[in-house]
């Protein structure tokens, strides 16, 4: 059982009238000198409950402890809420958090610890709303206070003591700890010093190399320089996590055999693929689609990873070829009972990676056969149009693909996306055959 902490200085600010998307719930995070983490929610009006916007599981019930015993966290129909046990209204509640890594299916962990005591905090896991989180709610006022001597790396800047910002969309990562970031020509980096040298070298060399490669195909990144977070918890686990958020790449290893794993060639190739996939997301551009459209960006990132490895590391050709073969088998087996568009609802989000790669591979092949264009050219044009209109991303992409390649290819892709296939292997063969 975690101990409750005593008096904590809470940071709140003067709140002005915001736009309609403002959550009316302000979030204050405090790290004490003893290393305890507390989050406090303050509402702009009395609430009977607070709901969380991200609910991949019910782990908050065990890992987030209300400082006031009259409060509790409950799960109702896979949705977690903070309530008072007597059902009365409230305007403020504080909870003591567990600042260790927690693997979450299809979501990012709230904490990714560094081996020196630092931590990467993911704000999206903290988003909460009065009663329910409606789609139009997309703005939270955050405040953060940390002990003296610790750094806050937020939005490409380094601060100390306290920080405040308005958060939105999928949230962001914030580093808190003793390590100062290193800045290179390509990226601001907070790389765990406890990582094995082989991985640190890969992070130092491969990430910039991949960024330069993608820049040639998709153009320079605009806005603030991206931040790379790489954390490592040498504990008895077997999980790793990676992702991208606007101007951020992050990865975490939660395992105690990393030092021995780096001697395995397949593990190193998997790691470079992992890096290549995440860096590709950084260059794709910002657009948000529905879950059933995830084949679009996840499959695209995986196909770009395959192309990057073949271009930059020719010795990985056998590895890449074998991986794509396995993706084809995985995709065909997964689509035996339902179309790809239903994969998320069936708990098979993994199919968006494997089937998505095959779709983008086929499109790239068709583009190159016609001469003059490739998948980078199509994506660049798609990104421009996606920024200018409100058409569903996958519909726009397929419409452009049809114009750039052929109606027959797109018809075959749509069959994989939307139809239950009697012979998925045969359908995939037709898509990647190049016969259009």
C-alpha positions as CSV (number, residue, x, y, z in Angstrom):
1,X,0.0,0.0,0.0
2,X,1.3,3.4,-0.9
3,X,1.6,6.0,1.8
4,X,-0.3,9.2,1.5
5,X,1.8,12.3,1.4
6,X,1.3,15.3,3.6
7,X,0.9,18.9,2.6
8,X,1.8,19.5,-1.0
9,X,1.9,22.9,-2.7
10,X,-0.6,22.8,-5.5
11,X,-0.2,25.0,-8.5
12,X,-3.3,26.5,-9.9
13,X,-3.7,29.5,-12.1
14,X,-6.2,32.2,-13.0
15,X,-8.6,30.6,-15.4
16,X,-10.1,32.7,-18.1
17,X,-13.0,32.0,-20.4
18,X,-11.9,29.5,-22.9
19,X,-13.4,28.1,-26.1
20,X,-16.1,25.5,-26.1
21,X,-13.6,22.7,-26.4
22,X,-12.1,23.5,-23.0
23,X,-12.5,20.7,-20.5
24,X,-13.3,22.8,-17.4
25,X,-11.0,20.4,-15.5
26,X,-7.5,21.7,-14.7
27,X,-4.7,19.3,-13.9
28,X,-1.9,19.9,-11.4
29,X,1.0,17.4,-11.0
30,X,3.5,17.5,-8.2
31,X,6.6,15.4,-7.6
32,X,7.7,15.6,-4.0
33,X,11.3,15.5,-2.7
34,X,10.6,11.9,-1.6
35,X,9.7,10.9,-5.2
36,X,6.0,10.7,-4.7
37,X,3.8,11.8,-7.6
38,X,0.4,13.4,-7.0
39,X,-2.2,14.6,-9.6
40,X,-4.9,17.0,-8.5
41,X,-8.0,17.7,-10.6
42,X,-9.8,21.0,-10.0
43,X,-13.1,21.5,-11.8
44,X,-14.7,24.8,-12.8
45,X,-18.1,23.7,-11.6
46,X,-19.3,21.0,-9.1
47,X,-19.1,17.5,-10.6
48,X,-20.7,14.2,-9.5
49,X,-17.8,12.3,-11.2
50,X,-14.8,12.7,-13.5
51,X,-14.3,10.4,-16.5
52,X,-11.0,9.6,-18.1
53,X,-10.6,10.0,-21.8
54,X,-8.3,7.0,-22.3
55,X,-9.5,3.6,-20.9
56,X,-7.5,0.6,-22.3
57,X,-8.0,-1.2,-19.0
58,X,-8.9,-0.7,-15.4
59,X,-5.4,-0.4,-13.9
60,X,-6.0,3.0,-12.4
61,X,-8.2,1.4,-9.8
62,X,-5.1,-0.4,-8.4
63,X,-2.4,2.1,-9.3
64,X,-4.0,5.5,-8.5
65,X,-4.9,6.0,-4.8
66,X,-7.2,8.9,-3.8
67,X,-5.6,10.9,-1.0
68,X,-9.1,11.3,0.6
69,X,-10.7,8.0,1.5
70,X,-14.1,9.4,0.6
71,X,-13.2,9.2,-3.1
72,X,-12.7,6.1,-5.2
73,X,-12.0,5.1,-8.8
74,X,-14.6,2.7,-10.3
75,X,-14.9,1.0,-13.7
76,X,-18.3,1.0,-15.4
77,X,-18.7,-0.6,-18.8
78,X,-14.9,-0.3,-19.4
79,X,-14.9,3.3,-18.5
80,X,-13.1,4.5,-15.4
81,X,-14.5,7.3,-13.2
82,X,-13.5,9.2,-10.0
83,X,-16.5,9.5,-7.7
84,X,-17.3,10.2,-4.0
85,X,-18.5,7.1,-2.3
86,X,-21.6,9.0,-1.0
87,X,-22.5,10.3,-4.5
88,X,-22.0,13.9,-3.6
89,X,-20.6,16.6,-5.8
90,X,-17.0,17.9,-5.6
91,X,-14.7,20.4,-7.2
92,X,-11.3,19.0,-6.3
93,X,-9.7,15.6,-5.9
94,X,-6.1,14.5,-5.5
95,X,-4.6,11.0,-6.2
96,X,-1.3,9.4,-5.5
97,X,0.2,7.8,-8.6
98,X,2.4,4.8,-9.0
99,X,5.3,6.1,-11.1
100,X,6.4,2.7,-12.6
101,X,5.9,1.4,-16.1
102,X,2.5,-0.2,-16.9
103,X,2.0,-1.9,-20.2
104,X,-1.3,-0.8,-21.7
105,X,-2.8,-2.4,-24.8
106,X,-3.1,0.2,-27.6
107,X,-2.1,3.1,-25.4
108,X,1.0,4.7,-23.9
109,X,2.1,4.1,-20.3
110,X,1.6,7.1,-18.0
111,X,5.2,6.6,-16.7
112,X,8.4,5.4,-18.4
113,X,11.2,5.4,-15.9
114,X,14.8,6.2,-16.6
115,X,17.5,4.2,-14.8
116,X,18.9,7.3,-13.1
117,X,15.5,8.1,-11.4
118,X,14.1,10.3,-14.1
119,X,10.8,9.6,-15.7
120,X,8.9,10.3,-18.9
121,X,5.3,11.4,-18.0
122,X,2.6,10.9,-20.7
123,X,-0.1,13.6,-20.2
124,X,-2.8,11.9,-22.3
125,X,-3.3,9.3,-19.7
126,X,-4.2,12.1,-17.2
127,X,-6.9,13.7,-19.3
128,X,-10.3,13.8,-17.5
129,X,-13.7,15.5,-18.0
130,X,-16.7,16.3,-15.9
131,X,-19.2,13.5,-16.2
132,X,-18.2,12.3,-19.7
133,X,-15.5,13.2,-22.2
134,X,-17.4,14.4,-25.3
135,X,-15.6,14.4,-28.7
136,X,-15.4,18.2,-28.8
137,X,-13.6,18.5,-25.4
138,X,-9.9,18.9,-26.3
139,X,-8.2,21.3,-24.0
140,X,-6.7,20.9,-20.5
141,X,-4.7,23.4,-18.4
142,X,-1.7,21.6,-16.9
143,X,0.7,22.7,-14.1
144,X,3.8,20.8,-13.0
145,X,6.0,21.2,-10.0
146,X,9.2,19.2,-9.4
147,X,11.9,19.3,-6.7
148,X,14.9,21.6,-7.0
149,X,17.7,20.4,-9.2
150,X,15.5,18.4,-11.6
151,X,15.0,19.2,-15.2
152,X,11.6,19.5,-17.0
153,X,11.9,18.9,-20.8
154,X,8.7,20.2,-22.3
155,X,8.0,21.1,-25.9
156,X,11.7,21.2,-26.8
157,X,12.6,23.5,-23.9
158,X,14.4,22.8,-20.6
159,X,12.9,24.3,-17.4
160,X,13.3,23.8,-13.7
161,X,11.0,24.1,-10.7
162,X,7.6,24.4,-12.4
163,X,5.9,24.6,-15.7
164,X,2.5,25.2,-17.1
165,X,0.9,24.6,-20.5
166,X,-2.3,23.9,-22.3
167,X,-2.6,20.3,-23.6
168,X,-4.8,18.8,-26.3
169,X,-5.2,16.1,-28.9
170,X,-3.3,12.9,-27.9
171,X,-1.2,14.7,-25.2
172,X,2.6,14.8,-25.0
173,X,5.5,13.4,-23.1
174,X,7.3,15.5,-20.5
175,X,10.7,14.4,-19.0
176,X,11.4,15.0,-15.3
177,X,14.7,14.1,-13.9
178,X,18.4,14.9,-13.4
179,X,19.5,14.4,-17.0
180,X,20.0,17.4,-19.3
181,X,19.1,16.8,-22.9
182,X,21.7,16.7,-25.7
183,X,21.0,18.7,-28.8
184,X,22.2,17.6,-32.3
185,X,21.5,19.0,-35.7
186,X,18.5,16.7,-36.1
187,X,17.0,16.2,-32.7
188,X,17.0,17.0,-28.9
189,X,17.8,13.7,-27.1
190,X,17.2,12.4,-23.6
191,X,18.8,9.0,-23.9
192,X,19.0,6.7,-20.8
193,X,22.6,6.4,-19.8
194,X,21.9,2.9,-18.5
195,X,21.1,1.5,-21.9
196,X,23.6,-1.0,-23.4
197,X,26.2,0.6,-25.5
198,X,25.0,-1.1,-28.7
199,X,21.6,0.5,-28.3
200,X,23.0,3.9,-27.3
201,X,25.2,3.8,-30.4
202,X,22.2,2.9,-32.6
203,X,20.2,5.8,-31.1
204,X,23.1,8.2,-31.7
205,X,23.8,7.0,-35.2
206,X,20.7,5.4,-36.7
207,X,18.1,7.9,-35.7
208,X,19.8,10.9,-37.4
209,X,20.6,8.6,-40.4
210,X,16.9,7.6,-40.7
211,X,15.8,11.2,-40.3
212,X,18.0,12.3,-43.2
213,X,16.7,9.4,-45.3
214,X,13.0,10.3,-44.8
215,X,13.7,14.0,-45.3
216,X,14.8,13.2,-48.9
217,X,11.4,11.5,-49.6
218,X,9.0,13.5,-47.4
219,X,10.7,16.9,-46.9
220,X,12.1,18.7,-43.9
221,X,10.2,18.7,-40.6
222,X,8.7,22.0,-39.7
223,X,8.1,23.6,-36.3
224,X,10.1,22.9,-33.2
225,X,13.0,20.5,-33.4
226,X,11.8,17.0,-32.5
227,X,12.7,15.4,-29.1
228,X,13.9,11.8,-28.8
229,X,13.2,10.1,-25.4
230,X,14.7,6.7,-24.8
231,X,14.2,5.2,-21.3
232,X,15.2,1.9,-19.7
233,X,13.9,0.1,-16.6
234,X,16.2,-2.8,-15.8
235,X,13.5,-4.9,-14.2
236,X,12.0,-8.3,-14.5
237,X,9.8,-7.5,-17.4
238,X,9.6,-8.2,-21.1
239,X,7.9,-5.2,-22.6
240,X,9.0,-2.5,-24.9
241,X,7.1,0.5,-26.2
242,X,7.6,3.1,-28.9
243,X,5.6,5.8,-30.4
244,X,5.4,9.3,-31.8
245,X,3.5,12.4,-30.8
246,X,3.9,15.8,-32.5
247,X,7.6,16.6,-32.5
248,X,8.4,13.7,-30.3
249,X,9.8,10.2,-30.7
250,X,9.9,8.0,-27.6
251,X,10.8,4.4,-26.7
252,X,11.0,2.5,-23.5
253,X,12.5,-0.9,-22.6
254,X,11.1,-2.6,-19.5
255,X,13.3,-5.8,-19.2
256,X,16.3,-7.1,-17.4
257,X,18.0,-9.1,-20.2
258,X,18.7,-6.2,-22.6
259,X,22.4,-6.5,-22.2
260,X,22.4,-10.1,-23.5
261,X,19.8,-9.5,-26.2
262,X,22.0,-6.9,-28.0
263,X,24.3,-9.8,-29.1
264,X,21.5,-11.3,-31.2
265,X,21.5,-10.1,-34.8
266,X,17.7,-10.5,-35.1
267,X,17.1,-8.4,-32.0
268,X,19.3,-5.6,-33.4
269,X,17.5,-5.7,-36.8
270,X,14.2,-5.6,-34.9
271,X,15.4,-2.6,-33.0
272,X,16.5,-0.7,-36.2
273,X,13.1,-1.6,-37.8
274,X,11.4,-0.3,-34.6
275,X,13.4,3.0,-34.9
276,X,12.6,3.3,-38.6
277,X,8.9,2.8,-38.1
278,X,8.7,5.4,-35.4
279,X,10.8,8.0,-37.2
280,X,8.6,7.4,-40.3
281,X,5.6,8.5,-38.2
282,X,7.3,11.7,-37.4
283,X,7.6,12.5,-41.2
284,X,4.1,11.4,-42.2
285,X,2.5,14.6,-41.0
286,X,-0.3,15.2,-38.5
287,X,-3.7,13.9,-39.4
288,X,-6.2,11.9,-37.3
289,X,-8.4,9.1,-38.6
290,X,-10.7,6.6,-37.2
291,X,-9.4,3.3,-35.7
292,X,-10.5,1.3,-38.7
293,X,-8.2,3.6,-40.9
294,X,-5.1,2.6,-38.9
295,X,-3.8,0.5,-41.8
296,X,-3.2,3.8,-43.5
297,X,-0.5,5.2,-41.2
298,X,0.7,2.0,-39.5
299,X,1.1,0.1,-42.7
300,X,2.7,3.0,-44.4
301,X,5.2,3.4,-41.6
302,X,6.1,-0.3,-41.7
303,X,6.6,-0.2,-45.5
304,X,8.8,2.9,-45.2
305,X,10.7,1.0,-42.5
306,X,11.3,-1.8,-45.0
307,X,12.4,0.6,-47.7
308,X,14.7,2.4,-45.2
309,X,16.4,-0.7,-44.1
310,X,17.0,-1.9,-47.6
311,X,18.4,1.5,-48.6
312,X,20.6,2.2,-45.6
313,X,21.5,-1.3,-44.4
314,X,21.7,-3.6,-47.4
315,X,22.9,-6.5,-45.3
316,X,19.3,-6.6,-43.8
317,X,17.8,-7.7,-47.1
318,X,17.2,-11.3,-45.9
319,X,15.7,-10.1,-42.7
320,X,13.3,-7.7,-44.5
321,X,12.3,-10.3,-47.0
322,X,11.6,-12.9,-44.3
323,X,9.6,-10.3,-42.3
324,X,7.4,-9.3,-45.2
325,X,6.7,-13.0,-45.9
326,X,5.6,-13.5,-42.3
327,X,3.4,-10.4,-42.6
328,X,1.7,-11.9,-45.6
329,X,1.0,-15.2,-43.7
330,X,-0.1,-13.2,-40.6
331,X,-2.5,-11.0,-42.6
332,X,-4.0,-13.8,-44.6
333,X,-4.6,-15.9,-41.5
334,X,-6.1,-12.9,-39.6
335,X,-8.6,-12.0,-42.4
336,X,-10.1,-15.5,-42.5
337,X,-13.2,-14.5,-40.5
338,X,-13.6,-10.7,-41.0
339,X,-12.5,-7.8,-43.2
340,X,-9.7,-5.5,-42.3
341,X,-12.0,-2.6,-41.4
342,X,-13.3,-4.7,-38.5
343,X,-9.9,-5.6,-37.1
344,X,-9.9,-3.1,-34.2
345,X,-13.3,-4.1,-33.0
346,X,-12.2,-7.7,-33.1
347,X,-9.2,-7.0,-31.0
348,X,-6.8,-7.5,-33.9
349,X,-5.2,-4.1,-34.2
350,X,-2.0,-5.9,-35.2
351,X,-3.5,-6.6,-38.6
352,X,-3.3,-2.9,-39.5
353,X,0.5,-3.3,-39.4
354,X,0.9,-6.5,-41.4
355,X,-2.0,-6.1,-44.0
356,X,-1.3,-2.3,-44.2
357,X,2.4,-2.9,-45.1
358,X,1.3,-5.3,-48.0
359,X,-1.2,-2.7,-49.2
360,X,1.4,0.1,-49.3
361,X,4.0,-2.3,-50.9
362,X,1.5,-3.0,-53.7
363,X,0.8,0.7,-54.2
364,X,4.5,1.5,-54.3
365,X,5.1,-1.3,-56.8
366,X,2.3,-0.1,-59.1
367,X,3.6,3.5,-58.9
368,X,7.2,2.5,-59.8
369,X,6.0,0.2,-62.7
370,X,4.3,3.2,-64.2
371,X,7.5,5.2,-63.8
372,X,8.3,8.6,-62.4
373,X,6.6,8.3,-58.9
374,X,6.8,6.2,-55.8
375,X,5.1,5.9,-52.4
376,X,6.9,9.1,-51.1
377,X,5.4,11.2,-54.0
378,X,1.9,9.9,-53.4
379,X,2.1,10.5,-49.6
380,X,3.4,14.0,-50.1
381,X,0.5,14.9,-52.4
382,X,-2.0,13.1,-50.1
383,X,-0.7,15.0,-47.0
384,X,-1.2,18.4,-48.8
385,X,-4.8,17.5,-49.8
386,X,-5.6,16.0,-46.3
387,X,-4.5,19.3,-44.7
388,X,-6.8,21.3,-47.0
389,X,-10.0,19.3,-46.8
390,X,-12.3,17.4,-44.4
391,X,-12.7,14.1,-46.4
392,X,-12.1,10.9,-44.5
393,X,-8.3,10.2,-44.7
394,X,-8.5,6.6,-46.1
395,X,-11.2,7.6,-48.7
396,X,-9.0,10.5,-49.9
397,X,-5.9,8.3,-50.0
398,X,-7.6,5.6,-52.0
399,X,-9.2,8.1,-54.4
400,X,-5.7,9.6,-55.1
401,X,-4.2,6.1,-55.4
402,X,-6.8,5.2,-58.0
403,X,-5.8,8.3,-60.1
404,X,-2.1,7.6,-59.7
405,X,-2.3,3.8,-60.3
406,X,-5.4,2.0,-61.5
407,X,-9.1,1.4,-60.6
408,X,-8.4,-2.4,-60.5
409,X,-5.7,-2.1,-57.8
410,X,-7.9,0.1,-55.6
411,X,-10.9,-2.3,-56.1
412,X,-8.7,-5.2,-54.9
413,X,-7.5,-3.1,-51.9
414,X,-11.1,-2.2,-51.0
415,X,-12.1,-5.8,-51.1
416,X,-9.5,-6.6,-48.5
417,X,-10.6,-3.6,-46.4
418,X,-14.3,-4.0,-46.6
419,X,-15.2,-7.6,-47.5
420,X,-15.0,-11.0,-45.8
421,X,-12.8,-12.9,-48.1
422,X,-13.3,-16.5,-49.0
423,X,-9.6,-16.9,-49.9
424,X,-7.5,-14.1,-48.2
425,X,-4.2,-15.5,-49.5
426,X,-5.4,-15.4,-53.1
427,X,-6.8,-11.9,-52.6
428,X,-3.4,-10.7,-51.2
429,X,-1.6,-12.4,-54.1
430,X,-3.8,-10.4,-56.6
431,X,-3.0,-7.1,-54.7
432,X,0.8,-7.6,-54.7
433,X,1.0,-9.3,-58.1
434,X,1.7,-6.1,-59.9
435,X,-0.8,-7.1,-62.6
436,X,-3.1,-4.1,-62.9
